[in-house]
């Protein structure tokens, strides 16, 4: 029988940004104001690829990576 309790399948967006030295709140603000990958990469001192990866994570998983059933 499958568990019906949600569980984490991977690091949250906060954990990922922390790991990369990116301020989570500033990253979310950049998303809010629709900053480009180039703008965000320059602000945080990381590659555009890193920003794309974080944005993709946000679009597919939201802030956290929790899966499960009700």
KOLRORO-240488 format. One record per residue (C-alpha): chain; x, z, y. Coordinates in Angstrom, 1 decimal. Last residue first. Example, Ala and Ser with C-alpha at 12.3 -4.5 7.8 and 13.67 -1.06 7.14 Angstrom:
<atoms>
<atom><lumke>A</lumke><u>13.7</u><w>7.1</w><v>-1.1</v></atom>
<atom><lumke>A</lumke><u>12.3</u><w>7.8</w><v>-4.5</v></atom>
</atoms>
This chain:
<atoms>
<atom><lumke>A</lumke><u>-4.4</u><w>-0.2</w><v>13.5</v></atom>
<atom><lumke>A</lumke><u>-1.5</u><w>-2.2</w><v>12.4</v></atom>
<atom><lumke>A</lumke><u>2.3</u><w>-2.1</w><v>13.1</v></atom>
<atom><lumke>A</lumke><u>5.0</u><w>-3.3</w><v>15.4</v></atom>
<atom><lumke>A</lumke><u>7.0</u><w>-1.7</w><v>18.1</v></atom>
<atom><lumke>A</lumke><u>9.7</u><w>-3.5</w><v>20.0</v></atom>
<atom><lumke>A</lumke><u>9.5</u><w>-2.0</w><v>23.5</v></atom>
<atom><lumke>A</lumke><u>9.4</u><w>-3.4</w><v>27.0</v></atom>
<atom><lumke>A</lumke><u>7.5</u><w>-6.5</w><v>26.0</v></atom>
<atom><lumke>A</lumke><u>8.3</u><w>-8.0</w><v>22.6</v></atom>
<atom><lumke>A</lumke><u>8.2</u><w>-11.8</w><v>23.0</v></atom>
<atom><lumke>A</lumke><u>8.4</u><w>-12.2</w><v>26.8</v></atom>
<atom><lumke>A</lumke><u>10.7</u><w>-9.1</w><v>27.3</v></atom>
<atom><lumke>A</lumke><u>13.1</u><w>-10.3</w><v>24.6</v></atom>
<atom><lumke>A</lumke><u>13.2</u><w>-13.8</w><v>26.1</v></atom>
<atom><lumke>A</lumke><u>14.0</u><w>-12.2</w><v>29.5</v></atom>
<atom><lumke>A</lumke><u>16.8</u><w>-10.2</w><v>27.9</v></atom>
<atom><lumke>A</lumke><u>18.3</u><w>-13.2</w><v>26.1</v></atom>
<atom><lumke>A</lumke><u>18.0</u><w>-15.4</w><v>29.3</v></atom>
<atom><lumke>A</lumke><u>19.8</u><w>-12.7</w><v>31.2</v></atom>
<atom><lumke>A</lumke><u>22.6</u><w>-12.6</w><v>28.7</v></atom>
<atom><lumke>A</lumke><u>22.9</u><w>-16.4</w><v>28.7</v></atom>
<atom><lumke>A</lumke><u>23.1</u><w>-16.3</w><v>32.5</v></atom>
<atom><lumke>A</lumke><u>26.2</u><w>-14.3</w><v>32.0</v></atom>
<atom><lumke>A</lumke><u>26.7</u><w>-10.7</w><v>33.3</v></atom>
<atom><lumke>A</lumke><u>27.7</u><w>-9.2</w><v>36.7</v></atom>
<atom><lumke>A</lumke><u>24.3</u><w>-7.6</w><v>37.3</v></atom>
<atom><lumke>A</lumke><u>23.5</u><w>-9.2</w><v>40.6</v></atom>
<atom><lumke>A</lumke><u>25.2</u><w>-12.5</w><v>39.7</v></atom>
<atom><lumke>A</lumke><u>23.4</u><w>-12.7</w><v>36.4</v></atom>
<atom><lumke>A</lumke><u>20.1</u><w>-11.9</w><v>38.1</v></atom>
<atom><lumke>A</lumke><u>20.4</u><w>-14.7</w><v>40.7</v></atom>
<atom><lumke>A</lumke><u>21.6</u><w>-17.2</w><v>38.1</v></atom>
<atom><lumke>A</lumke><u>18.8</u><w>-16.3</w><v>35.7</v></atom>
<atom><lumke>A</lumke><u>16.3</u><w>-16.9</w><v>38.6</v></atom>
<atom><lumke>A</lumke><u>14.4</u><w>-14.0</w><v>40.2</v></atom>
<atom><lumke>A</lumke><u>10.7</u><w>-14.0</w><v>39.6</v></atom>
<atom><lumke>A</lumke><u>10.0</u><w>-11.0</w><v>41.9</v></atom>
<atom><lumke>A</lumke><u>8.5</u><w>-9.0</w><v>39.0</v></atom>
<atom><lumke>A</lumke><u>11.3</u><w>-10.1</w><v>36.7</v></atom>
<atom><lumke>A</lumke><u>13.9</u><w>-9.0</w><v>39.1</v></atom>
<atom><lumke>A</lumke><u>12.1</u><w>-5.7</w><v>39.5</v></atom>
<atom><lumke>A</lumke><u>12.2</u><w>-5.3</w><v>35.7</v></atom>
<atom><lumke>A</lumke><u>16.0</u><w>-5.8</w><v>35.8</v></atom>
<atom><lumke>A</lumke><u>16.4</u><w>-3.3</w><v>38.7</v></atom>
<atom><lumke>A</lumke><u>14.5</u><w>-0.7</w><v>36.7</v></atom>
<atom><lumke>A</lumke><u>16.6</u><w>-1.3</w><v>33.6</v></atom>
<atom><lumke>A</lumke><u>20.0</u><w>-1.0</w><v>35.4</v></atom>
<atom><lumke>A</lumke><u>22.2</u><w>-3.3</w><v>33.5</v></atom>
<atom><lumke>A</lumke><u>25.3</u><w>-2.0</w><v>31.7</v></atom>
<atom><lumke>A</lumke><u>24.9</u><w>-4.2</w><v>28.7</v></atom>
<atom><lumke>A</lumke><u>24.0</u><w>-1.3</w><v>26.3</v></atom>
<atom><lumke>A</lumke><u>21.6</u><w>0.1</w><v>29.0</v></atom>
<atom><lumke>A</lumke><u>19.8</u><w>-3.3</w><v>29.2</v></atom>
<atom><lumke>A</lumke><u>19.4</u><w>-3.4</w><v>25.5</v></atom>
<atom><lumke>A</lumke><u>18.2</u><w>0.2</w><v>25.2</v></atom>
<atom><lumke>A</lumke><u>15.7</u><w>-0.4</w><v>28.0</v></atom>
<atom><lumke>A</lumke><u>14.5</u><w>-3.6</w><v>26.3</v></atom>
<atom><lumke>A</lumke><u>13.8</u><w>-1.6</w><v>23.2</v></atom>
<atom><lumke>A</lumke><u>16.1</u><w>-1.7</w><v>20.2</v></atom>
<atom><lumke>A</lumke><u>14.7</u><w>-3.0</w><v>16.9</v></atom>
<atom><lumke>A</lumke><u>11.8</u><w>-2.9</w><v>14.5</v></atom>
<atom><lumke>A</lumke><u>10.3</u><w>0.4</w><v>15.7</v></atom>
<atom><lumke>A</lumke><u>7.5</u><w>1.7</w><v>13.6</v></atom>
<atom><lumke>A</lumke><u>3.7</u><w>1.6</w><v>13.9</v></atom>
<atom><lumke>A</lumke><u>1.7</u><w>3.5</w><v>11.3</v></atom>
<atom><lumke>A</lumke><u>-0.5</u><w>1.5</w><v>9.0</v></atom>
<atom><lumke>A</lumke><u>1.8</u><w>1.7</w><v>6.0</v></atom>
<atom><lumke>A</lumke><u>1.3</u><w>-0.9</w><v>3.4</v></atom>
<atom><lumke>A</lumke><u>0.0</u><w>0.0</w><v>0.0</v></atom>
</atoms>
